[in-house]
Amino acid sequence: MLTLDEARNALCAPGAPFEMVEVAAHGRTFRAWKNAPADLGTLARIGRAHGTRDFLVYEDERVSFEGWFRAVAALAQHLRDIGVGPGDRVALAMRNVPEWPVVFFAVTTLGAICVPLNAWWTGAELTYGLNTAGASVLIADAERIERIVPLLREVPSVQHVFGARMAEARPGVVALETVIGRPGDYGALQDRDLPQADLAPDLEATIFYTSGTTGHPKGALGTHRNLATNILSSAYVAASSCLRRGEVPPPPSPRTALVSIPLFHVTACSAVLMGSVYAGNTLVFMRRWDAGQALALIERERINLAGGVPTIAWQLLEHPDREKYDLSSLETVSYGGAPSAPDLVRKISAVFGARPGNGWGMTETMATVTNIVGEDYLARPDSCGPAVAVADLRVVDPDTLEDKAIGEVGELWARGPMVVKGYWENPQATEATFVEGWVRTGDLARLDPDGYCYIVDRAKDIVIRGGENIYSAEVENALYDHPAVMDAAVIGIPHHTLGEEPAAVVHLSPGHSATEADLRAWVGERLAAFKVPVAIRFHAETLPRNANGKILKRDLKALFS
């Protein structure tokens, strides 16, 4: 079994598949993958080479890689014809449907900037996104069209609106189908290449909005390199895992993945979509998440890769009909975006016979910075893994800005080719968050001597009880270890002398029961007394989350008022 450093040296040596180069871009210097696609136009042409293999599956619709590419080329040409050019912002507001990857690549391969908007947003929130991005074009599905069209008078920058899957015509809205047809007919579109565009690795490509859990969302300005980095980062982790268990990494072969998180989130777009175009993976979409439907799709489509956020994995494991389905095709169940319980890691391996995986990243890092899978994760179930080879991590004292010692908790800083340029037209926030090539994450973490990262909490989620720091993730993990608990969140509630105390909200697994006293005693057996929740409320459903999978803790505080 090789060490991390030995595996890295073998994989990243000169001439090896994961060779690295030093890059200077937008005022920063960092390592980058030498063999990553230079831009998304190059990536799209790589994807086309997978030909007639299914790329996108949605209900009864199936789109091949060739059909997808033809639709991308047709839409890109149409956008150029109506005046869209380099640097123009084109907003994309849809649920996960086959049109989404078509629009995304049509925009970015022109040199324009794609602005994926949160499909869960209200009309007013969509208006905010369009206005802050200064979008000149909006491409949306019927549900988003209904929300935003009545408010378009408040968005003077938008000159063109395209609607997909509309049941009836809307004044001023061009049916997307008149440009590229319906997904099932993409393969019959004209055979042509992408329009000529002057693309480059560090050209601006996307504006992804942060989750906005503590104020207005900010637009993270990403580049072609940011997106392409994830392709080799994911492959590197898989190859390293093979070497570390004494195996030769197998040649890449296409897989089938269940996409259960929204594409407007960087995890699905950057960490899943980009690598799938490169590798020829089939992506299976769902209209909305439903664990029972997901089990049926895993069996029908022979899904190899599943996950998204820990709650999804729990729901698959705990579903009462799970044993009725053939899930033997599952190879990996991975997730990010939220802490997970060590018991979940073990159950994925024991119940599914699949490799568990976890990773850490954020909108500002275009997804993956750390990753851990298989045996490494089983051995360190509370870690999100070491940094991928092109990334660096620091743990910093937020007050002195000095590095903390190994094992000490501080603010996590990250650096690498995945870190975005900054926030769109927000220099003050950019200056505060991006410091000399590093992004200040706002996460509290520690690093062990081998470089494995352990996310302790979000800085804003610390509960400070009488001067004692209580990391909510630690208490949540103790609750998750209880066999009855499927979902848990710890928040601070006011106390007149201590400042605040920990409280918890939990959702119990189907068929299980536990009382408040049971759970408080359970935590008390595992953690110091001051960390035990003073009150626990039971939630009938899984806890409310934003589209990125983060629990909306502010919405839970009302349960204790």
N, C-alpha and C positions, 0 to 999 in steps of 0.2 A: 504494500500500500504506500503510494507516494505521498509526500507532504504537499501542502498547497504550493509552496515555493518550487518544489521539484516539478510538479505538474505544470505550473506557470512557465518555468524555464523551458520545458519541452515543447509546449504549445506555442510559445511566443518567440521562439528563437528566430534569427534571420532566416528567411525562406520558408518558415513554418506557416500554417494556415492563419494563425492569429498574431502574426508579426505586427509590431506597433511602430509608429513614427511620431516624432515630435511635431506639433502643429502650433502656429501662432495665428490667432484669429480674434477679431473684435476685442483687442486689448488684453487677451489672455494667452497663456501658453499651457498646453496639455498634451498628453499622449492620446493617440487615436489609432483605430484599427486600419492598417495599411490596405487591407483587402475589402473593406466595406464599400458598397456601391457609392459612387460619388454624389449621386443626386437621385431624386425620385423618378426622373425620366429614365435613367439607366435601370432603376429597379423595376419600373413598369415593363420595360422590354425584356428583362429577365423573367418576369412573371408570364409574359406572353409565350415564352418558350415551353411552358407546361401544356400548351395546346388545348386538347379537348377534355382534359381532366376537370372534374367538377371543382369550381372555386367557391361559389356561393350557393348555399341551400337555404331556402326560406319557405316553409310550408310546402306547397307543391311546385315551387319555382326552383329551377336549377340553372346556374350560369357557369359556363366553362371559362377557363382563363382566356381563351381566344375571344369569346364573346364579350367578356369584361373589357379586354383591351380595346376592341373595336368601339365599344360604347364610350370608353375614356377618350379615344382619339376623336370621335364624332363630337362629343360635348366640348372638348378643348377647342376644336376648330370653331364651333359655334360661338363660344365665349370670346374667342379672338375676333370673330366677325362683328360682334356687337361692341367691341372696344376694350375688352378686358386685357390688361397687359401687366408687365412686371410691377410688383409692389401693390397692385390693386387688391382690395380685400373683398372676398366672396364668402358670404355667410352660408353655412350648411346646418339646417335644423331638421333632423329626421330621427325616428327610431331606427333600430338596426334592421335595415332592409337592403337588398342588393344595390339599390341606387346609391347608397352612402359611399361605398368604396369607389364607385364610378366618379361621383362628384369630387371626392377628395383628390383623386389622382388627376382628374381633368384640370382642376384649378392649380395644383402645385406644379404639374409638369409644364404649365405655361409660364412659370416664374411668378405667378400671382400668389397671394397669401390666403390660405383657407382658414376660415374662422368657424370651427365646429361649436355650435351653440347647444346648451343643455336642453335636451328635448323635454325635460320635466318642468322647465321654466314656464311661468305665466306669460301672458302677452306683454305685461309691463316689464318683466325681466328680460324677455327677448328684445324688447325695444332698447333697454339699457345696453345689451350686448352689441346690437347693431350700431347704436350711436357711438359707443366708446371705441369700437373698431373702425368707424367711418366706412362701413361696408357699402359698396356700390351695387352689389348684386346679392339677392337672397334666393337660395334654392331650398325648398322645404317640402315636407310631406303634407297631406291634407289637414291633419290635426293641427300642425303648427301654422299652416296658412290661415286656418279659421281663427287662431289666437292673435296673429300679428297683423293681418291685413286691415282690420278696423283701426289700427294704431299707426299705420305707415305714414300718415300725415305728420307724425312726430319724428319721423326719421328721414330728413331731407336728402341724406346722402344716397339712399337706395334709388337706383334708376331702373332696375330690371328685377322682376320677380318671376320665378319658375316654381310651379307646383307639381308634385308627384302624387299619383294615386288619388286624384280628386274625382269624386263622384259626379260633379257638375262643374261647368266653367265658372270662373270668377273674373269679373272685369279687371283688367290690368295684370292678370296672372297668366303666363304662358304655360301650357301643359308640358311638362318635361318630356312626356311621351311623343310629342310632335317633333322633338329633336333627336331622341335616341330610341324611340319605341319602348316596348315593354321588355322586362328582363328576359322572358323566354325567347324573344326575337333578336337579342343582341348579336347572336352569331351570324345573322343575315345582313348586318350592317356592312357598309363599304369597307373593303380591306385597304387600310391606309396606315401610315405611321403617324406618330404624334407631330403636332406643329413644331416647327423649329423654335427653340427657346434657348436663351443664354443662361444655363443653369450652372451652379457651382455649389460645393459642399456647404459653404457658410452663407449662402443666400437665404434670406428669410422665407419661411414656407408656411408657418402656422401661427395662429393665436389661439391657444387653449386657455379657457378661463379657470382660475383657481376655484375651489369649492365654495368659497365665500362663507364658511361657517362662523367667521368672526367679523363680518362687515361685507362691503361690496366686493364682488369678485374682481380680481385683477387679471389682465390678459398677459399670459406668459408667451413671449415672442420666440418661437422655435425656428430652427434651421433644418435644411436637408440633412446635414451631418447629424444633428440631434436624433432625427428619426431613424437614419440608417444605422446608427451605432447599436441600437438594440438588437439588430439582426445577428451580429457577431457576438454580442455580449451573451445572448441566450445560448448560442451554439458553443461558446467557450465554456460556460458553466456545465453544459451537458458533457462535453469532451473531458473537462477536468474531473468530473465525477467518475467517468469511466476509468481514467488513468489511476485515480486514487484508490479504486477497488481492484486494480491489477488487470484491467481489461483494455484491449485496443478499441478506441472509439470506432463504431461502425460507420460505414459511408452513409451520408444523409439520405433519407427516404421520406416521401410525403406522408403526412399524418392527417387525421380528421379531428377537428377541434370543435367543441361546443362553446359558442360565444354567449356568455350569460351576463355580461356587463356591457354598458353602452359604449359605442365607438367614439362618442364625444369625450370620453375619458382617456387619458394618455395610456393607461394600462392596456385597454382593448385596441386602441389605434396604433400605438407605437410598439408595445411589447408583443401584441398578437398579430395585428394585420400586416405590419411590415415584414416580419419573419415568414408569414404565411405566403405572401407574394413571392418572396425569394425561394422558399423551399418547396412550393407547390402544394401547400396544405389546403384541405377543404375546410371551409368555415360554415358551421351550421348555426343559423340565427333562430331566435325565438321572439315572438311578438312581445311577450312579457314573461318574466321568470315564473315558472311553476315547477316545483320539484317532481311532481308526478309525470308531467309532460317531458321533463328532462330525462327521466329514467327511460321512458319509451323511446326518446330520440337516441339515447346512448345505445340501446339495443338495435334500433332500426338502421342507424347510420354507422354502426360499429365505431363509435367515438373512442379516440385514443387519449385525447387531452381534454380535461374539464377543470372547472374551478372558477376563480374570480375573486371572491372574498370569502372569509371563513364561514359566514352564515350559510352560504350556498353549499359548501361541503358538508356542514352539519345537517342541513335539510335532506340532502341525498342519503346520508348515512342513517338518519332517524326516520325516514319515510316508511310508513307501515307496509307499503307495497313493494319495498325494495327487492325482496327475495323473489318476487314474481318475474323479474327481468334478468336477462342475460347481460351482465355487465363485464364479461371477461375481456372485452376489448380495451378496457381502461388501462392505460399505462402510467399516466401521471395525473394527479389532482393537485393543482397548485393555486396559490392565491397571494394577495398582498392587500395593502390599503387599510388593514386593521390588525390588531394583535390577535393571535390565535392561542388556544389552549394546548398545552403539551399532549393532552389526551386525544385531541383531534389528529395530531400527527401520527400517533400510534394506531388509531382506528383506521385511517386511510390505508395504511400498510396491511393491517390485520384483516379488515373486512373486504376491501376492494382488491387487495393484492397489488396495489399500485404504488408508485413512488410518490411520496408527499413532497411538495415544493413550496417555498415561500420566497418572497423578495421584498425589498424596500425601495421606494422611490417616491417621487411627488411630481406634481405638474411642472414645477420648475426644473426637474431633471428629466423630463420627457420619459418618465417611468424608470426603468431598472438602473439602480446603482449597486445594490447587493443582491445576491441570490444564493439559495441553498436548496439542495434536493437530495432525495434518497437517503443513503446511510448517514451522510453528514447531518441531515436534518433530524433523523431519528436519534442521533447521538446528542444533538443540541436543539431540542424542540422549542426552546424559548429564544432562539437566535434567528435573525433574518439573513444570516450569512455574511461572508466576507465581501469586500468590494470586488467587482469584476476587475480584470487586469488593467484596464485603461482608466480606472477611477481611483481616487484617493479619499480617505476619510480622516477627519480630525474630531476630537472631542474637546471642546473649548469652554473655559469658564466665561459665562456670558457677561460678567461684570469686568473682569480684567483682560479678557480676550487672550489669555494665556492657555496653552495646551494643558489638559488635565493628565494625570498619570494613568497608566494602563489600569483598567478596572474601576476607575472613578467615573462618576456620572457628570455629564455636562451637556452643552448644546452640540448637536451633531452638525458638522460642516462637511460639504462634499465638493469635489472638483473632478472634472473630466469632460469628454466631448459630448456628453449627454446634457450638460447644463445649458439652459436657454440663455439668450443674449441679455434678457432683462424683461421688464414689464412694458407693455405697449403704452407709449406716451405717458409714462408715470416715472419721471426721473427721480423723484424723492423716494418712492418705494424701491426703485431699482438700487439706488445708492445704499439704502439701509439693508438690503437683503443680499446683494452681490458684492463681495469684498475681495478685491485682488484675485479674481478667478475662482473664489470659493462662494458657494451659496450657503447662507445661514438658514438651516432647515426649520428651526423652531421645535425640533424634536429633541428630547432628552435621551441620551444613550450612553452606553459604555462599550469599550472594546476590550476583548480578552487578549492574552499574549500572542495568540495565533492570528489575530486580525478579525475574528468573528465579531459582528456587531449585534448588540442587544438593545432594542428600542425600549426604553423604560416608560416614556410617557410623552405626550405633547406638553410643551412648557406651560401652555395655558390650562392644561387639565390637571396640573398638580393640585392636590388638596393639602393646604397647610394648616395643620391642627395644632394650635398653641406653639407654633414655631417648628413643629416636626413635619417634614415633607412626607406625604403619602402619595406614591405613584399609583395612579388609578389602574394602570395595566397590571400591576402586581396583584392587586386585590381582585381584579376581573379574572385573572388566570386562576386564582384560588377558587373563585366561584365556578369557573368553567370546569374545573376538575371534579365538581360534584356531578354524579351521574344523572341528576334530574335537570340540570341547567343547560339550555341550548344557547341562550343569548344573555349577555350581561353588560351593564354599564355602571361605572362608579362616578359620582359627581359630588361636589362639595355643597353642603347646605349651611346657611349662616348659623353661628353660635355667638351669643352675646359676650362671652369671655374668651373663648378659644379662637374666635375668628370664623372658623368653619370646621365642620366634621364630615366624615365620609358617609355617603348614603348610596344605595344601589337599587337598580331596577333590573329585574330578571324576567326572562321568558322561559318557561319550563318545556322540556321535551314532551312530545305526545305520549300519553300513557304513564307519565311519571308524576310524582307529587313530592312536595317539600314545603315546610312551613318557614316563616321568617326565622323562628328560633332555630330550626334545623340548620339553615344556611349560615346564620351568625355563629353558631357553634362550630360549624365546619371550618369557616374562615379562622375562627379563634384558635383552632387546633394547629393551624398552619402559619399564621402570621401573628405579629405582636398585637397586643390588645388594642393599642391606639389606632390600628389599621382596620379593625373590624367595623363594618358599616353599622351605624347607630340605628338605621332604619332601612328596610327593604320593601320595595313595592313590586307587585307581580303584574306583568303586562300580558294581556291575552294573546297578542301577536308578537312576531319578531319586532325588535326595536326599530324605531324610525331611522332611516338612513338617507343621506343624499345620494345622488347618482354615482358618486365615487366610492360608495360603500362605507363611508364614515358615519358613525352613529351621531345623530343630532342631539347632543347632550343638553343643549339649551332648551329643547322641547320637553325634556324629561323633568326639568326643575319644578314645573307646575304641579307634579304629582306630590310634592312635599310642602306645598304652600298651604 
